[in-house]
Amino acid sequence: MTILDRYLYKQFIRNFLLICAGLISVYLLIDFFERIDNFHEAHKPVSLVLKYLICKVPRIYNELSPICIMLAGIVTIGLLNRNREMTALKAGGISFRRLVKPVLKSALFFTFVSLASAQWLLPVSTSVTNRIWHKEVQQKMHSGIVRNGRVYYKGNEGIYTFIRPDSRLNNFIDFTYLAIDKKYRVNLFVTAKKASWHDQWLLENGQLLRKISGNNINIKRFKEMNINLPDPLKNFFVPPYKVTELSIGRLAIRALKDLRNGDRRNWVEFNRRLSFIFLGFPLVLLGIPVVIIVHSNWGHDLTMAVPISSGLAFAAWGIWSANQAMSNADYINPVVASWLIHFVIGGIGFYLIRRQDVTN
């Protein structure tokens, strides 16, 4: 490693940490004022608020890391250019591509730090913040779980289990409901080959067993029956925020498994999360030559380059987000929707970096 490499690594790391610390602090401050009333209304102590905010830092870091990587690269090259160090290095025969290599390597390093965080740290911290916010503050309790494609739910009076072939529809197969008393005797046992929910349960081709009195029971077979059971359907399923508690690896395994069964939602989510983590690298590829171009054309460096690069970053993020929406609606393949923007802006940035050596 040369002295130049060590110098640029040091500058990038320092700028990255300063930018990250500043943006995370602002984010936490805004989040604190937005949620403090909810904690107060739920009569929760300040210590719980602090625990919530501290555990949210890994998630904030992963959300801000692409823009922090881009800004760190811009500031590093911008300061090098403003202090005339770049001019001196070029006069010594060092090409622009050689100069930006340590910056790009640093950007890639922090991208993999974000990936490692998403794999090992983020699932644990997100689980804690979800529990605090959804259960302790908002008092939302979800008792349903999914195992091997089958839903199990412990309701107020009994246990439900069924298979839901299409998560977008309230149609089910192999429906079972079991209610027992305090002495573990069956009060009600219902099975049906098919079931659907429309403010109440509609069961088809099943059997109902009901305790009448003492040990007497009544068994009834039916082809179709409407029945009111104690729990509304909205309480049954694992809440959507639970997917945020999965690591990248576990999400990939689940996505591939669901994809074989025709469910592409987790595959969309996996590509969305992974591509967002890597979004910082193509952004810094584009942002670095923008600093030099702005300085050459308008005589400014950071004062103009940061706003312009930030605008380009938000434009890229907007296109990426629009692609995600279309991917969710099945208009675009998830891989194309998530990764196309990386190759486009990364390719443009790489071309502009190579062009700097030609023009200079």
Secondary structure, DSSP 8 states (H G I E B T S, - for coil): --HHHHHHHHHHHHHHHHHHHHHHHHHHHHHHHHHHHHHHHTT--HHHHHHHHHHHHHHHHHHHHHHHHHHHHHHHHHHHHHTTHHHHHHHTT--HHHHHHHHHHHHHHHHHHHHHIIIIIHHHHHHHHHIIIIIIIS------EEETTEEEEE-SSEEEEEE-S-TTS-EEEEEEEEEE-TTS-EEEEEEEEEEEESSSEEEEEEEEEEEEETTEEEEEEEEEEEE--SS-GGGSS--GGGGGGS-HHHHHHHHHHHHHTT--HHHHHHHHHHHHHTTHHHHHHHHHHHHHHHHHHHS-SHHHHHHHHHHHHHHHHHHHHHHHHHHHTTSS-HHHHHHHHHHHHHHHHHHHHHHHHHH-
